[in-house]
Amino acid sequence: MPPHFFEPKQKVNQEVYLEVLSNVVKPWIDTVASGRKYTFQQDSAPAHKAKTVQAWLKET
């Protein structure tokens, strides 16, 4: 995945994380996976566990 940089001291909350998922990660995975199934893995950071993020991941 191409690197993505955040501003110094920027907090990555669920809104910021969801924006990166939808604008950076998902387009990259779609290109690389080319329609094949894949597993997306994340740790238990608060932004990763947020209900809005989990719902988006289920829909996507």
N, C-alpha and C positions, 0 to 999 in steps of 0.2 A: 504494500500500500504506500502511496506517496506520503511523505511526512506532512503532518499538519501541526502548525505552531500556534500556540495561544499567546496572548499578551502576557508580559511579566505580571505575576501576582493575580492573574485572572482566575477566578473560581469557576470550576467546571460543575455547574449545577445541572439539573435535568433538562432545562431548556437549552443550554449551551451544548450539552452532550447530544441531545436529540437533533439539533441543527447540524452537528458534525456527522452524525449517523446518516441523516437524510441527504446532505449535500456533498459529503466526501466519501464515506465508507460504502454506502449502498451503490452509488454509481460505479465505484471501483470494483466492488464484488460482482456486480452484474456484468461488467466487461471481462473480468478474469474468469468467472465461473461459466460464462457462455451458456446459461440455461441449465447447467448441472446442479445437483443438490450440493449443499455445503453446510458446514457447522460453524456457527458464529459463537465464539467463546469470549466471555468477559468475567472479571472478578466481581467481588461484592461491594464495590465502591458505591456510596449512596446514590450517585447519579445513575449507575447501572441498574440498581434495584428499584428505581422510581416506577410507580404504577404507569405513568404516561409512557415511559420508555419501554416497559415490558409490553404494554398494549400495542405500541407501534411495532415492536419486533414481531408480535404474533400476527399482526395484519400484513406485514411486509414479507 
